[in-house]
Amino acid sequence: MTCKIERKWMKVIGLFIILFSLFISPAGAQSDPVIMTVNGQPVTRSEFEYSYNKNNNEGVVDKKSVEEYVDLFINYKLKVQAAVDAGMDTLSSFKKEFAGYRDQQIRPAMINDDDVEREARNIYEETRHRIDSLGGLIKPAHILITARKTASEAEQEQAKVRIDSIYNALTAGADFTQLAKTLSQDPGSAREGGELPWCQKGQLVKEFEDAAFAMKVGELSKPVQTAFGWHIIKMIDKQNFFPYDSVRTDIRRFIDSRGIRNKIIDEKLQKLAAEQNSTPEAILAEKTREMTAADPELNYLIREYHDGLLLYEISNQTVWEKASKDEGALALYFKKHKKNYKWEQPRFKGMSYNTKEEADLKNVQKTVKGVDYKKWGEVLRTTFNNDSTLRIRVKLGVFKEGDDALVDSLIYKKHDVKVKTLKEFPYSTVYGKLLKAPQDYTDVRTLVVADYQEQLEKQWIADLRKRYKVEVNREVLSTVNNH
């Protein structure tokens, strides 16, 4: 169980909305005793075991003992309780995300394979009727001599002479397959002796299609002109749409790839709701009760995501976002703990920059001289790179050795470093100062934010421990199955 849950992780899985009353304990009190109470709310041994074993499996580097994990678990429960007391579980944003998880976990169980097979049959029958009513399927072969409409008159005439000679050869007994392989200018079909896949109306260019669908099996057409050139068509076969068994796998794959299962589920929910004089939401809620009662793992998974979303929201408000955005608090924290932020080697605070004109090397330095470093970026942008004209390229930061080739060369005197010359910005230099230690919290902002967050976290946990009563049944704790 980690104290910080990434929002991206939460979003990928989503969450679903049901009342906490739906979280049914999967075992009776005797077989699943209470291991602790948090603010009067009981936590069963099986719930604790689920959380412990999930977060301390063989793949976890920093595995915890049961005793070590107890405090982490209690802190987690305290934060969730604080979120509930703050009403975060009543927010529409929370409910929406929670509903998304129900969609992933519960909705698929609303249908079975018979429902999907029925839809596959429906799709097949609709497709079969449409294709057969338009003339069924044809399997043509062709020989193509290209001559697009943009070709010159001489090129057009040359193509016509060539296709006529091929037609004459075919009518005199030449082998169609062999001529297609050697003479056709459609590389894909030429390799197959001119054969094209099975086609239905609407898949071919009109002139080709009109001629092909009018042909009988085995018939050879006279040269047909299309936008691609001249074709001689041979009708290999014609038939009605394929038998169901031969396309069933493809249809089932189509259903899964196009999200048609969701349509089947929606229709099933609407039908059940009408039959029971209920609503789809109520049907899903009842299904949730059934599934969580029968499956403890699902029950705890649902609770985990419910609690996880609340944990993220309250942690973000109380610690993470608060720490990262409170610039005044960060500055004060750095001032009080400045001795904790030291560098083994000096660092260069400033910029590495390139210009189009040599004169701008000094102009850049004049522009930022006396300006607060925090404002350099905006000042340089508005002065040199406005109106869609880029005069300079700048890299701002606190550079240690190895961070930037130009800084390494000019400041750290690494003369063996190769500095890349930019064709459009051929002039380059650096500007700033070498610092032995951080002077401002922004010089080590990432570290300060992390440390300040840790301080806020500790203060918050201490407050929650005072606010909520926690009781642990040590006897039950000793029976935890930590596999």
C-alpha positions as CSV (number, residue, x, y, z in Angstrom):
1,M,0.0,0.0,0.0
2,T,1.7,3.2,-1.0
3,C,0.7,6.5,0.6
4,K,0.7,8.3,-2.7
5,I,-1.5,7.0,-5.5
6,E,-0.7,8.3,-9.0
7,R,-3.7,9.9,-10.7
8,K,-2.8,8.4,-14.0
9,W,-3.0,4.9,-12.5
10,M,-6.4,5.7,-11.0
11,K,-7.7,7.1,-14.3
12,V,-6.6,4.0,-16.4
13,I,-8.7,1.7,-14.2
14,G,-11.5,4.1,-13.4
15,L,-13.9,3.8,-10.6
16,F,-17.6,2.9,-10.1
17,I,-20.4,4.3,-7.9
18,I,-22.3,2.3,-5.4
19,L,-23.1,3.0,-1.7
20,F,-20.8,1.7,0.9
21,S,-23.6,-0.5,2.0
22,L,-22.8,-2.6,-1.1
23,F,-19.4,-3.6,0.3
24,I,-20.5,-6.8,1.9
25,S,-18.2,-8.7,4.2
26,P,-17.3,-12.0,2.5
27,A,-17.2,-14.0,5.7
28,G,-18.9,-14.1,9.1
29,A,-17.5,-12.5,12.2
30,Q,-16.2,-15.8,13.6
31,S,-14.3,-16.9,10.5
32,D,-13.2,-13.3,9.7
33,P,-12.6,-11.4,13.0
34,V,-12.1,-7.7,13.3
35,I,-8.4,-6.9,13.3
36,M,-8.8,-3.2,14.1
37,T,-11.3,-0.3,14.3
38,V,-10.6,3.1,12.9
39,N,-12.9,5.8,14.2
40,G,-15.3,3.1,15.2
41,Q,-15.3,1.5,11.7
42,P,-14.3,-2.2,11.8
43,V,-11.6,-3.6,9.5
44,T,-11.7,-7.4,9.1
45,R,-8.7,-9.6,9.0
46,S,-9.4,-10.7,5.4
47,E,-9.4,-7.1,4.2
48,F,-6.1,-6.4,6.0
49,E,-4.6,-9.6,4.5
50,Y,-5.7,-8.7,1.0
51,S,-4.1,-5.3,1.3
52,Y,-0.9,-6.6,2.9
53,N,-0.3,-9.5,0.5
54,K,-1.1,-7.4,-2.5
55,N,1.4,-4.7,-1.6
56,N,4.1,-7.1,-0.3
57,N,4.3,-9.8,-2.9
58,E,7.5,-11.3,-4.3
59,G,7.9,-8.5,-6.8
60,V,8.0,-5.7,-4.2
61,V,11.5,-4.5,-3.4
62,D,10.8,-2.8,-0.1
63,K,8.7,-5.6,1.5
64,K,7.3,-4.9,4.9
65,S,6.6,-7.2,7.8
66,V,3.1,-7.4,9.1
67,E,4.0,-5.2,12.1
68,E,5.7,-2.6,9.8
69,Y,2.6,-2.6,7.5
70,V,0.1,-2.0,10.3
71,D,1.1,1.7,10.7
72,L,1.0,2.3,6.9
73,F,-2.4,0.7,6.7
74,I,-3.8,2.7,9.7
75,N,-2.5,6.0,8.1
76,Y,-4.2,5.0,4.9
77,K,-7.5,4.4,6.6
78,L,-7.2,7.6,8.6
79,K,-6.8,9.7,5.4
80,V,-9.7,8.0,3.8
81,Q,-11.8,8.7,6.9
82,A,-10.8,12.3,6.7
83,A,-11.8,12.5,3.1
84,V,-15.2,11.0,3.9
85,D,-15.7,13.5,6.7
86,A,-14.9,16.2,4.2
87,G,-17.7,15.0,1.9
88,M,-15.3,14.1,-1.0
89,D,-17.3,10.9,-1.6
90,T,-20.4,13.0,-2.5
91,L,-18.7,15.1,-5.2
92,S,-20.0,14.5,-8.7
93,S,-16.4,14.1,-10.0
94,F,-15.8,11.3,-7.6
95,K,-19.1,9.6,-8.5
96,K,-18.4,9.8,-12.2
97,E,-15.0,8.2,-11.8
98,F,-16.4,5.6,-9.5
99,A,-19.1,4.8,-12.1
100,G,-16.4,4.2,-14.7
101,Y,-14.9,1.5,-12.6
102,R,-18.3,-0.2,-12.3
103,D,-18.5,-0.1,-16.0
104,Q,-15.3,-2.1,-16.3
105,Q,-15.9,-4.6,-13.5
106,I,-19.6,-5.2,-13.4
107,R,-21.1,-4.4,-16.9
108,P,-19.3,-7.3,-18.7
109,A,-21.0,-9.7,-16.3
110,M,-24.4,-8.5,-17.4
111,I,-24.1,-10.6,-20.6
112,N,-23.0,-14.1,-21.5
113,D,-21.7,-15.8,-24.6
114,D,-25.2,-16.5,-25.8
115,D,-25.9,-12.8,-25.9
116,V,-22.8,-12.1,-28.0
117,E,-23.5,-15.0,-30.3
118,R,-27.0,-13.7,-30.9
119,E,-25.6,-10.3,-31.9
120,A,-23.0,-12.0,-34.1
121,R,-25.9,-13.8,-35.9
122,N,-27.8,-10.6,-36.3
123,I,-24.8,-8.9,-37.8
124,Y,-24.3,-11.8,-40.2
125,E,-27.9,-11.9,-41.3
126,E,-27.9,-8.1,-42.0
127,T,-24.7,-8.3,-43.9
128,R,-25.8,-11.4,-45.9
129,H,-29.1,-9.8,-46.9
130,R,-27.5,-6.6,-47.9
131,I,-24.7,-8.2,-50.0
132,D,-27.0,-10.9,-51.6
133,S,-29.6,-8.3,-52.5
134,L,-27.0,-6.4,-54.5
135,G,-25.8,-9.3,-56.5
136,G,-23.7,-11.4,-54.0
137,L,-20.0,-11.8,-54.2
138,I,-17.7,-12.0,-57.2
139,K,-14.1,-13.2,-57.5
140,P,-12.6,-11.6,-60.6
141,A,-9.2,-11.6,-62.1
142,H,-7.8,-8.9,-64.3
143,I,-4.8,-7.8,-66.4
144,L,-4.1,-4.1,-66.1
145,I,-2.2,-1.8,-68.5
146,T,-2.0,1.6,-66.7
147,A,-2.9,4.8,-68.4
148,R,-4.2,7.5,-66.1
149,K,-6.4,10.3,-67.4
150,T,-3.4,12.7,-67.0
151,A,-1.4,10.6,-69.5
152,S,-0.7,12.2,-72.9
153,E,-2.7,11.2,-76.0
154,A,0.2,9.2,-77.3
155,E,0.5,7.3,-74.0
156,Q,-3.2,6.6,-74.0
157,E,-3.0,5.2,-77.5
158,Q,0.0,3.1,-76.7
159,A,-1.8,1.6,-73.7
160,K,-4.9,0.8,-75.8
161,V,-2.8,-0.9,-78.5
162,R,-1.1,-3.0,-75.9
163,I,-4.3,-4.1,-74.1
164,D,-5.9,-5.0,-77.5
165,S,-2.9,-7.2,-78.3
166,I,-3.2,-9.0,-75.0
167,Y,-6.9,-9.5,-75.6
168,N,-6.3,-10.9,-79.0
169,A,-3.7,-13.3,-77.5
170,L,-6.2,-14.4,-74.9
171,T,-9.0,-15.0,-77.4
172,A,-6.5,-17.0,-79.5
173,G,-5.9,-19.4,-76.5
174,A,-3.1,-17.8,-74.5
175,D,-3.1,-18.6,-70.8
176,F,-4.7,-15.8,-68.7
177,T,-2.8,-16.6,-65.5
178,Q,0.6,-16.6,-67.2
179,L,-0.1,-13.3,-69.1
180,A,-1.3,-11.7,-65.9
181,K,1.9,-12.6,-64.1
182,T,4.1,-11.4,-66.8
183,L,2.3,-8.4,-68.3
184,S,-0.2,-6.9,-65.8
185,Q,0.9,-3.6,-64.3
186,D,-1.1,-4.2,-61.0
187,P,1.8,-5.8,-59.0
188,G,-0.4,-7.1,-56.2
189,S,-2.8,-9.2,-58.3
190,A,-0.2,-10.0,-60.9
191,R,1.6,-12.2,-58.4
192,E,-1.6,-14.1,-58.0
193,G,-2.2,-14.6,-61.7
194,G,-4.5,-11.6,-61.8
195,E,-6.9,-12.8,-59.1
196,L,-8.5,-10.3,-56.8
197,P,-10.2,-11.1,-53.4
198,W,-13.9,-11.7,-53.2
199,C,-15.7,-8.4,-53.8
200,Q,-19.1,-7.0,-53.2
201,K,-20.7,-4.0,-54.9
202,G,-19.2,-0.7,-53.8
203,Q,-15.7,-2.0,-53.4
204,L,-14.5,-1.5,-57.1
205,V,-14.4,1.5,-59.4
206,K,-17.7,1.9,-61.2
207,E,-16.6,1.0,-64.8
208,F,-14.9,-2.2,-63.6
209,E,-17.8,-3.1,-61.2
210,D,-20.5,-2.6,-63.9
211,A,-18.7,-4.9,-66.3
212,A,-17.7,-7.5,-63.7
213,F,-21.1,-8.0,-62.1
214,A,-22.7,-8.4,-65.6
215,M,-20.3,-11.3,-66.4
216,K,-20.8,-15.1,-66.1
217,V,-18.4,-17.4,-64.5
218,G,-15.5,-18.2,-66.9
219,E,-16.3,-15.3,-69.1
220,L,-13.6,-12.9,-70.5
221,S,-14.4,-9.3,-71.0
222,K,-13.3,-7.0,-73.7
223,P,-10.9,-4.2,-72.6
224,V,-12.6,-1.9,-70.0
225,Q,-11.3,1.6,-69.3
226,T,-11.2,3.1,-65.8
227,A,-9.3,5.9,-64.2
228,F,-6.4,3.5,-63.7
229,G,-6.1,2.4,-67.3
230,W,-7.3,-0.6,-69.3
231,H,-8.4,-3.9,-67.8
232,I,-9.3,-7.3,-69.2
233,I,-11.5,-9.1,-66.7
234,K,-12.0,-12.8,-66.2
235,M,-14.7,-14.0,-63.9
236,I,-13.3,-16.7,-61.7
237,D,-16.4,-17.3,-59.5
238,K,-19.6,-15.9,-58.2
239,Q,-21.7,-16.8,-55.1
240,N,-23.9,-15.6,-52.4
241,F,-22.4,-14.4,-49.1
242,F,-20.2,-16.8,-47.1
243,P,-21.7,-19.4,-44.7
244,Y,-21.9,-18.2,-41.1
245,D,-19.4,-20.7,-39.7
246,S,-16.7,-19.5,-42.1
247,V,-17.0,-15.9,-40.9
248,R,-18.0,-16.3,-37.3
249,T,-14.5,-15.8,-35.9
250,D,-14.2,-12.5,-37.9
251,I,-17.6,-11.3,-36.8
252,R,-16.8,-12.0,-33.1
253,R,-13.5,-10.2,-33.5
254,F,-15.3,-7.3,-35.1
255,I,-17.7,-7.1,-32.1
256,D,-14.8,-6.9,-29.7
257,S,-12.8,-4.3,-31.7
258,R,-15.7,-2.0,-32.3
259,G,-17.0,-1.9,-28.7
260,I,-20.3,-3.6,-29.8
261,R,-20.3,-5.5,-26.5
262,N,-21.2,-2.2,-24.8
263,K,-24.2,-1.9,-27.1
264,I,-25.3,-5.4,-26.2
265,I,-24.9,-4.6,-22.5
266,D,-26.9,-1.4,-22.8
267,E,-29.7,-3.2,-24.6
268,K,-29.7,-6.0,-22.0
269,L,-29.9,-3.4,-19.2
270,Q,-32.7,-1.5,-20.8
271,K,-34.6,-4.8,-21.4
272,L,-34.2,-6.0,-17.8
273,A,-35.1,-2.6,-16.4
274,A,-38.3,-2.6,-18.4
275,E,-39.2,-6.1,-17.4
276,Q,-38.6,-5.4,-13.7
277,N,-40.0,-1.8,-13.7
278,S,-36.6,-0.6,-12.6
279,T,-33.7,1.4,-13.9
280,P,-30.3,0.3,-15.4
281,E,-28.5,1.8,-12.4
282,A,-30.6,-0.2,-10.0
283,I,-30.0,-3.4,-12.0
284,L,-26.2,-2.7,-11.9
285,A,-26.3,-2.0,-8.2
286,E,-28.0,-5.4,-7.6
287,K,-25.5,-7.1,-9.8
288,T,-22.7,-5.5,-7.8
289,R,-24.2,-6.8,-4.5
290,E,-24.3,-10.3,-6.0
291,M,-20.8,-10.3,-7.4
292,T,-19.1,-8.7,-4.3
293,A,-20.9,-11.1,-2.0
294,A,-19.7,-14.0,-4.0
295,D,-16.2,-12.8,-4.7
296,P,-14.1,-11.4,-1.8
297,E,-11.3,-10.4,-4.1
298,L,-13.6,-8.2,-6.2
299,N,-15.2,-6.8,-3.0
300,Y,-11.8,-5.6,-1.8
301,L,-10.7,-4.4,-5.2
302,I,-13.8,-2.2,-5.4
303,R,-13.1,-0.9,-1.9
304,E,-9.5,-0.3,-2.8
305,Y,-10.4,1.9,-5.7
306,H,-13.1,3.7,-3.8
307,D,-10.6,4.5,-1.0
308,G,-7.8,5.2,-3.4
309,L,-9.6,8.0,-5.2
310,L,-10.5,9.6,-1.9
311,L,-6.9,9.2,-0.7
312,Y,-5.6,10.9,-3.8
313,E,-8.0,13.9,-3.6
314,I,-7.4,14.6,0.1
315,S,-3.6,14.0,-0.1
316,N,-3.4,16.4,-3.1
317,Q,-5.3,19.1,-1.2
318,T,-3.6,18.6,2.1
319,V,0.0,17.8,1.0
320,W,1.1,17.5,-2.6
321,E,-0.5,20.5,-4.4
322,K,-0.4,22.6,-1.3
323,A,3.4,22.1,-1.0
324,S,4.2,22.6,-4.6
325,K,2.2,25.8,-5.0
326,D,2.9,27.6,-1.8
327,E,6.0,29.5,-2.8
328,G,6.2,31.5,0.4
329,A,6.1,28.4,2.5
330,L,8.8,26.8,0.3
331,A,11.0,29.8,0.7
332,L,10.6,29.8,4.5
333,Y,11.2,26.1,4.7
334,F,14.5,26.5,2.7
335,K,15.6,29.4,4.9
336,K,15.1,27.3,8.1
337,H,16.8,24.2,6.6
338,K,19.3,25.8,4.3
339,K,22.2,23.7,5.8
340,N,20.6,20.5,4.5
341,Y,21.0,21.6,0.9
342,K,24.6,21.4,-0.1
343,W,26.4,20.6,-3.3
344,E,29.6,18.5,-3.5
345,Q,30.7,20.7,-6.4
346,P,29.9,24.2,-7.5
347,R,27.1,24.7,-10.0
348,F,26.4,27.3,-12.6
349,K,23.1,29.3,-12.3
350,G,22.2,31.1,-15.5
351,M,21.7,30.4,-19.1
352,S,23.4,28.8,-22.1
353,Y,22.1,30.5,-25.3
354,N,22.5,30.9,-29.0
355,T,21.7,33.9,-31.3
356,K,21.2,34.5,-35.0
357,E,23.2,37.8,-34.8
358,E,26.5,38.3,-33.1
359,A,25.3,41.6,-31.6
360,D,22.6,39.8,-29.6
361,L,25.1,38.0,-27.5
362,K,25.7,41.2,-25.5
363,N,22.1,42.4,-26.0
364,V,20.8,39.3,-24.1
365,Q,23.1,40.0,-21.2
366,K,22.1,43.7,-21.0
367,T,18.4,42.7,-21.1
368,V,18.6,40.5,-18.0
369,K,21.2,42.4,-16.0
370,G,19.6,43.4,-12.7
371,V,16.5,41.4,-13.4
372,D,15.3,38.7,-10.9
373,Y,16.4,35.3,-12.3
374,K,12.9,34.0,-12.0
375,K,11.8,36.6,-14.7
376,W,14.6,36.0,-17.2
377,G,12.6,33.6,-19.3
378,E,9.6,36.0,-19.8
379,V,11.8,39.0,-20.4
380,L,13.9,37.2,-23.0
381,R,10.8,35.8,-24.7
382,T,9.1,39.2,-25.1
383,T,12.3,41.0,-26.1
384,F,13.8,38.7,-28.6
385,N,11.3,36.1,-29.6
386,N,8.1,38.0,-30.2
387,D,5.9,38.4,-33.3
388,S,6.8,34.9,-34.5
389,T,10.4,35.9,-35.0
390,L,13.0,33.8,-33.2
391,R,16.3,35.6,-32.6
392,I,17.6,33.5,-29.8
393,R,17.5,30.0,-28.3
394,V,18.0,29.8,-24.5
395,K,18.5,27.1,-21.9
396,L,17.9,28.3,-18.4
397,G,18.8,26.4,-15.3
398,V,21.2,25.4,-12.5
399,F,23.9,23.4,-14.3
400,K,26.1,20.8,-12.8
401,E,29.1,19.4,-14.8
402,G,27.8,17.3,-17.7
403,D,24.4,19.0,-18.0
404,D,25.3,21.3,-20.9
405,A,28.2,21.1,-23.4
406,L,28.6,24.9,-23.7
407,V,28.6,25.4,-19.9
408,D,31.1,22.5,-19.5
409,S,33.4,24.2,-22.1
410,L,33.2,27.8,-20.9
411,I,32.5,27.5,-17.2
412,Y,34.0,24.2,-16.2
413,K,36.8,24.5,-18.7
414,K,36.3,21.0,-20.2
415,H,38.0,21.7,-23.4
416,D,37.6,18.2,-24.8
417,V,33.8,18.7,-24.8
418,K,32.3,19.0,-28.3
419,V,29.9,21.9,-28.6
420,K,27.3,21.5,-31.3
421,T,27.0,24.5,-33.6
422,L,23.4,25.4,-34.7
423,K,23.1,26.4,-38.3
424,E,20.4,29.0,-37.7
425,F,21.8,30.3,-34.4
426,P,25.6,30.2,-35.0
427,Y,26.7,32.5,-32.1
428,S,26.7,31.1,-28.6
429,T,27.8,31.8,-25.0
430,V,26.7,31.6,-21.4
431,Y,25.7,34.1,-18.8
432,G,25.2,33.7,-15.0
433,K,27.3,32.9,-12.0
434,L,29.0,30.0,-10.3
435,L,27.5,29.1,-7.0
436,K,29.2,27.1,-4.3
437,A,25.9,26.3,-2.6
438,P,22.2,27.0,-3.3
439,Q,21.3,30.7,-2.6
440,D,17.5,30.4,-3.1
441,Y,15.0,27.6,-2.8
442,T,14.4,27.7,-6.5
443,D,18.0,26.5,-7.0
444,V,17.0,23.2,-5.4
445,R,13.2,23.5,-5.8
446,T,12.5,19.8,-6.4
447,L,14.3,18.7,-3.3
448,V,12.7,21.4,-1.2
449,V,9.2,20.6,-2.4
450,A,9.8,16.9,-1.6
451,D,11.1,17.7,1.9
452,Y,8.3,20.1,2.6
453,Q,5.7,17.6,1.5
454,E,7.2,15.1,3.9
455,Q,6.9,17.6,6.7
456,L,3.3,18.3,5.9
457,E,2.6,14.6,5.7
458,K,4.0,13.9,9.1
459,Q,2.1,16.8,10.6
460,W,-1.1,15.6,9.0
461,I,-0.7,12.1,10.2
462,A,0.0,13.3,13.7
463,D,-3.2,15.4,13.6
464,L,-5.3,12.5,12.3
465,R,-4.0,10.2,15.0
466,K,-5.2,12.7,17.6
467,R,-8.5,13.2,15.8
468,Y,-9.5,9.6,15.3
469,K,-9.4,6.7,17.7
470,V,-7.7,3.6,16.5
471,E,-7.7,0.2,18.2
472,V,-5.7,-2.8,17.0
473,N,-6.6,-6.4,18.1
474,R,-3.0,-7.8,18.6
475,E,-4.3,-11.3,19.0
476,V,-6.0,-11.3,15.6
477,L,-3.0,-9.5,14.1
478,S,-0.8,-12.4,15.1
479,T,-3.0,-14.7,13.0
480,V,-2.5,-12.8,9.7
481,N,-1.7,-15.1,6.8
482,N,1.3,-13.3,5.1
483,H,1.9,-15.5,2.1
